[in-house]
Amino acid sequence: MSYHILERTQLLPISLTEAWKFFSAPGNLKHITPAYMGFEVISDSGSETMYPGQIINYYVKPLFGFKMFWMTEITHVKDQEYFIDEQRFGPYQFWHHTHFFREVPGGVEMRDLVHYRLPFGPFGKLAYALFVKKQLQEIFDFRNQVLIERFGKFAEKGEANTLLNKK
């Protein structure tokens, strides 16, 4: 069985509380997603902060402007440490995304760990090679830039934001 892993780490010069407040609010996801994705939250959770068992419904346009339904469930939340969203319906055969948060000197380290698998067997493998891998990297690159613009650039001993990409 073939699956993929995307891992990204970003440092921001904000408090853990501020980072958690921003990222644990489902409505903020649209602000860190490229416009071409047509990301639209369509569910009203009745909560400004995510919680275990919460279902969030979206529309996305990942391919040629084709609108797709995506449903995720927040399966785990440990306040100011991590939360996990898992796809229930959507473009992937499997999607498990863990968001980690850790206070560091001068700010917060945010780490994303995504395990995913595409549907359609060999066609999914081809789609991954042709555009899915690149598109996911672009989405996380966009997010990185938006967060720098919103919260500022982290600098530690002359180093800027750290980005890690692993397959």
Secondary structure, DSSP 8 states (H G I E B T S, - for coil): ---EEEEEEEEESS-HHHHHHHHT-GGGGGGGS-GGG--EE----S-SS--TT-EEEEEEEEETTEEEEEEEEEEEEETTTEEEEEEEESS-SEEEEEEEEEEETTEEEEEEEEEEE-SSHHHHHHHIIIIIHHHHHHHHHHHHHHHHHHH----BTTB--------
